[in-house]
Amino acid sequence: MAIFLWLFQYISPITFILGGLYLLEDPEPLALILGGIAAVLGLVVGIVGWADTVPPRWFWIKSSMELAGSRFLTAIGYAIQFFFIPPCVIGLIAYFG
């Protein structure tokens, strides 16, 4: 799970931008429905994977604001990020397919 979260932090900005651009242009109902389903999955991943993203106490090099993040806010963040994955994929298929 930790490896998936590590890889996802690099892929997420790309899917966020491309999926957002696709939704701004012409959102299809299928993209919104699949995005909602993916958001629920992202909520579960955020709740379960929160412990993998919090470093042990002796490795805390984050700022005080980053350390204040809770399991709930992390889960909401992953839900938002996962929401944009299906529109990104559908948009890439529409543009290049």
Order of alpha helices (4+ residues) and beta strands (2+ residues): alpha-alpha-alpha-alpha-alpha
